[in-house]
Amino acid sequence: MIRTRTAMLAALTLVAGASGTALAAHSASAGAAAAACTVDYQVQNDWGSGFTAAVTVTNNGAATSSWSLGWTYAGSQKVTNGWNAKISQSGAAVTVTNESYNGTLSTGGSASFGFQGTYSGSNAIPATFTLNGVTCNTDGGTDPTDPTDPTDPTDPTGPSARVDNPYDGAKVYVNPEWSANAAAEPGGNRIANEPTGVWLDRTAAIEGVNGGMSLRDHLDAALEQKGSGEMVVQLVIYNLPGRDCSALASNGELGPTEIDRYKTEYIDPIKEILGDSKYASLRIVTTVEIDSLPNLVTNTGSRPTAVPACDTMKANGNYVKGVGYALAQLGDVPNVYNYIDAGHHGWIGWDDNFGASADVIKQAATAEGATVGDVHGFITNTANYSALKEENFGIDDSVNGTSVRQSKWVDWNRYVDELSFAQAFRNELVSKGFDSGIGMLIDTSRNGWGGSARPAGPGPQTSVDAYVDGGRFDRRIHPGNWCNQSGAGLGERPQASPAAGIDAYVWMKPPGESDGASKAIDNDEGKGFDRMCDPTYEGNARNGNSPSGALPDAPISGKWFSAQFQELMKNAYPPLS
């Protein structure tokens, strides 16, 4: 069914008010006359008296070196602040002009900005827009709320073949629940429209916990955000038996031997939902079981870092079986892209961990009916703090004849940052038999290390330790520290194909969600108290017996931690504008 642009936008507004999920005004149908411009106006969050919105304007006319977008609200909406554009309002009329860095719009070029506003009554999407005085979107459009519309984005569509990089040319799902938490924080509107991972960290999360969104709710919201383009949805599969054997803060609901429950109560229901033809047009990226397989190498046996719980999981094989089963089952769904968690450079970058971790990953990828063909790639640094690039020193540097590898910080590691590690580990995995086209993801949600403590250049060459410590961006006390780190900042914003072999930088761990409680807190999620989250803790063998560096007063893992969110924004690099 074809409606006018005004009718289409009004229909979208009714849905937005009912669901609270992000909705877009999409460009006109191909059969209509070409408009001079198209506008994608998305209400990302709406809490009844205020909202955040993201807007993309595309120029279909002649190239221009500056632009001005205008619209008029039908209700009481007032813009309170914005980003990536200059926004003013007179009465109901809103005028948006470019910043100095995004004024050029070529033919077919786009510019995006966002803003926060208030309202009372209804929050109707504007009926018309103008770009440099020329009306946009007046040529009609399809109605995504009409079930008879053949281009309805929520209609079931057949699966397309997997692409090499699912992030290329695609939007990435913005989780409305996380976005609302971010927008409610002072200054949080600057990043509230960034995509983050949806964590399925217990069986109940599949149907939604305490009134929260279920897996189907998220997928339905992704279809609404998708429009006519491609959409990536990021899911974290995280519920192995005896989960995260070396860190009590992220223990889970399943005991070490409950592999059958993992299969039948957790993975099988997820597969059934993801396999629904309704969701076949989505590109579903799964991060498969973080903090699991490398533990079988680094924290077992006679090593000083060994933990009895990890010895148990190595002996019973349930990490390998669980990951293999998840890969095999989810890999059966044609539009699912499995990325196995591969630790980070501060965990498996040493010679005795590097190849052995690749071996155990290969073992899991060929267990329980899985094959290497079920693996699309790997993700590193999930929920961790390792700097993306250390620009002030390199692994081949030396000071007065002493190698950087001999510094206390590097401690004979082969890698000093996450990008070099991810690229090298990709090559190692290919050498073990994984496809040469595999891609890597790097979680940059908390590894920016900006702020006043960020070094402006290399450290002094008085000693190798002074050189490394004076120049390193990563300001942790020890690279083994992982919980709610003081001084950390948001890293690179999510982006596709940022470097060779890297499919995307992602925010898989949502900023502002705690890594673990700073003291024992009763809960029904099986999450224990790990002293690494206690700011008074003096450490263990896994962090060189160093202070934990954790922020105080943290809730259990996954719960909103305002102090951490503010810390990450304050120390973001690149800085937030």
ABEGO torsion letter per residue (X at the ends): XBBBAAAAAAAAAAAAAAAGBBBBBBBBBAABBBBABBBBBBBABBAGABBBBBBBBBBABBBBABBBBBBBBABABBBABBBGBBBBBBEABBBBBBBAAAABBBBGBBBBBBBBBBBBEBBBBBABBBBGGBBBGAAEBBBAABAABAABAABBBBBBBBBABAABGBBBBBBAAAAAAAAABBGAAAAAABBBBBBBABAAAAAEBGGBBBAAAAAAAAAAAAEABBBBBBBBBBABBGBGAABAAABBABBAABAAAAAAAAAAAAAAAAABAAAAABBBBBBBGBGBAAAAAAABEABAABBAAAAAAAAAGAAAAAAAAAAAAAAABAABBBBBBAEBAAAAABAAAAAAAAAAAAAAAABGGBBAAABAEBBBGBGBABBABBAABBAABBBGGBBAAABAAAGGBABABAAAAAAAAAAAAAAAGBBAABBBBBBAAAAAGBEAABBABBBBAABAAAAAAAABABABABAABABGBBGBBBBBBBBBGABBGBABBBBABBBGBBAEBABBBBBAAGBBBBAAABAABAEBAAAGGBBAGBBBGBBBBGBBBAAAAAAAAAABOBBBX
